Amino acid sequence: MNFTDTAWKIFNQSIEDYHVLDSVETSVKNPFESDTLERILYAKNWIDTVQWHLEDIIRDENIDPVEALQLKRTIDSSNQKRTDLVEFIDSWFLDKYKNITPKFDAKINTETPAWAVDRLSILALKVYHMSLEANRESASEEHRLNCQAKLNVLLTQKEDLCTSIIQLLTDIENGDVKMKVYKQMKMYNDESLNPILYQKEQK
């Protein structure tokens, strides 16, 4: 089983595990051993899955404004954890390929392996939920057919993205692509960088 097959399987395991209780309050019970890439991938998708449902909840037009504000802050925190995990996955790849010397004409890819994996994790959620809609008995036949058409596109996108990730990893292994990582440096959560926060502290 190649890397993307493994990642896809783990992402879907995480999604299925979440939907046993289908609650954003559910605590993660990661089944994989510590210090393994599998454990990191499961944790990554669990965050994505919880955030997917938080985004659904906050779009309720009748939501209490106080609850909505709290949810927004929870989503912001989740986004930061998501970014931290993506960067941790890139660190794993950097360590794996640390002894590979890129060729003199090696290219630099527009995204790192981990950010491509991030898109694969989100895509697994899209496929799961679109499949539910394509088979929802309470929906109209037109709705189900439209969702099935969208699901077919998502599944094609999944195959293309998996192929692209494998090609990228192969190119890195062969020295044809230089793996270069930049931290996201998100500013809105940093009290020293967000002017709304640091101006408040100065008052």
C-alpha positions in Angstrom: 0.0 0.0 0.0 1.5 3.4 -1.0 1.4 6.5 1.1 -1.8 8.1 -0.3 -3.7 4.8 0.0 -2.6 4.6 3.6 -3.5 8.2 4.3 -6.9 7.8 2.6 -7.7 4.7 4.6 -6.7 6.5 7.9 -8.7 9.6 7.0 -11.8 7.5 6.4 -11.3 5.6 9.6 -11.2 8.9 11.5 -14.3 10.1 9.8 -16.2 6.9 10.5 -15.0 7.0 14.2 -16.2 10.6 14.6 -19.7 9.8 13.2 -20.3 7.0 15.7 -21.4 9.8 18.1 -21.4 12.6 15.6 -20.7 15.3 18.2 -18.1 18.0 18.2 -17.7 17.3 21.9 -16.4 13.8 21.3 -12.8 13.3 22.5 -10.4 11.8 20.0 -9.3 8.3 20.7 -6.4 7.8 18.4 -5.9 4.1 17.7 -2.3 4.4 16.4 0.9 4.2 18.3 2.8 7.3 19.5 5.5 8.8 17.3 4.0 7.2 14.1 3.0 9.0 10.9 -0.3 7.1 11.1 -1.1 8.7 14.4 -0.4 12.2 13.1 -2.6 11.6 10.0 -5.5 10.4 12.2 -5.1 13.4 14.5 -5.0 15.7 11.5 -8.2 14.4 10.0 -10.0 14.3 13.3 -9.4 18.1 13.7 -10.7 18.6 10.1 -13.8 16.5 10.8 -14.6 18.4 14.0 -14.1 21.7 12.3 -16.2 20.6 9.4 -19.2 20.2 11.8 -18.4 23.4 13.7 -18.6 25.3 10.4 -22.0 23.7 9.8 -23.2 24.7 13.3 -22.1 28.3 13.1 -24.1 28.8 9.9 -27.4 28.2 11.7 -29.3 31.5 11.1 -30.9 31.2 14.5 -27.8 30.6 16.5 -27.3 32.6 19.7 -24.8 35.4 19.0 -22.8 34.6 22.2 -22.6 30.9 21.2 -21.6 32.0 17.6 -18.7 34.1 19.0 -17.5 31.2 21.2 -17.7 28.9 18.2 -15.7 31.3 16.0 -13.0 31.3 18.6 -13.1 27.5 18.8 -12.7 27.4 15.0 -9.8 29.8 15.1 -8.1 27.6 17.7 -8.8 24.6 15.5 -7.3 26.3 12.5 -4.1 26.9 14.4 -3.9 23.3 15.5 -4.6 22.2 11.9 -1.7 24.4 10.7 0.6 23.2 13.4 -0.1 19.5 12.5 0.5 20.2 8.8 3.8 21.8 9.6 4.6 18.8 11.8 3.9 16.4 8.9 6.2 18.5 6.7 8.9 18.2 9.4 8.4 14.4 9.2 9.0 14.5 5.5 12.0 16.8 5.9 13.6 14.3 8.3 12.8 11.4 6.0 14.5 13.0 3.0 17.3 14.8 4.9 20.0 12.6 3.3 18.8 13.3 -0.3 20.8 15.9 -2.2 18.7 17.7 -4.8 20.0 17.9 -8.3 21.5 21.2 -9.4 18.4 22.0 -11.5 15.9 20.6 -9.0 12.6 22.5 -9.0 10.7 23.9 -6.1 7.1 22.8 -5.8 4.3 25.4 -5.2 3.1 23.4 -2.2 4.7 21.0 0.3 3.8 17.4 0.6 1.9 18.1 3.9 -0.3 20.8 2.4 -1.2 18.4 -0.4 -2.1 15.9 2.3 -4.2 18.6 4.0 -6.2 18.9 0.8 -6.6 15.1 0.7 -7.9 15.1 4.2 -10.5 17.7 3.4 -11.4 15.9 0.2 -12.1 12.7 2.2 -14.7 14.7 4.2 -16.2 16.1 1.0 -16.5 12.6 -0.5 -18.1 11.2 2.7 -20.7 13.9 3.1 -21.5 14.1 -0.7 -22.0 10.4 -0.7 -24.5 10.8 2.2 -26.4 13.4 0.2 -26.3 11.3 -3.0 -28.0 8.5 -1.1 -30.3 10.5 1.3 -33.7 8.9 1.0 -35.5 12.0 2.3 -34.1 14.1 -0.6 -35.6 14.5 -4.0 -34.3 12.3 -6.9 -33.0 15.5 -8.6 -31.0 16.3 -5.5 -29.6 12.8 -5.3 -28.6 12.8 -9.0 -27.0 16.2 -8.7 -25.0 15.1 -5.6 -24.0 11.8 -7.4 -22.6 13.9 -10.3 -20.6 16.0 -7.8 -19.4 12.9 -6.0 -18.1 11.5 -9.3 -16.1 14.7 -9.8 -14.8 14.5 -6.2 -13.7 10.9 -6.7 -11.9 11.8 -9.9 -10.2 14.7 -8.0 -9.2 12.2 -5.3 -7.4 10.0 -7.9 -5.7 13.0 -9.5 -4.6 14.4 -6.1 -3.3 11.0 -5.0 -1.3 10.6 -8.2 0.1 14.1 -7.8 1.2 13.5 -4.2 3.0 10.2 -5.2 4.7 12.0 -8.1 5.8 14.8 -5.8 7.3 12.4 -3.2 9.0 10.4 -6.0 10.5 13.6 -7.5 11.8 14.6 -4.0 13.3 11.1 -3.5 15.0 11.3 -6.9 16.3 14.8 -6.3 14.2 16.3 -9.0 12.3 18.5 -6.6 13.9 20.4 -3.7 11.7 20.2 -0.6 11.5 23.6 1.0 9.2 24.5 3.9 8.0 27.9 5.0 6.1 28.3 8.3 2.6 29.8 7.8 3.3 32.5 10.4 -0.4 33.2 11.0 -0.8 36.6 12.6 -4.4 36.9 13.8 -3.9 34.7 16.8 -0.6 36.3 17.9 -1.1 39.1 20.5 2.1 40.8 19.3 1.2 40.8 15.6 -2.6 41.4 15.5 -3.1 45.2 15.9 -6.6 44.7 17.4 -5.0 42.6 20.2 -1.9 44.6 20.9 -3.5 48.0 20.8 -6.0 46.7 23.3 -3.1 45.7 25.6 -1.6 49.2 25.3 -4.7 51.0 26.4 
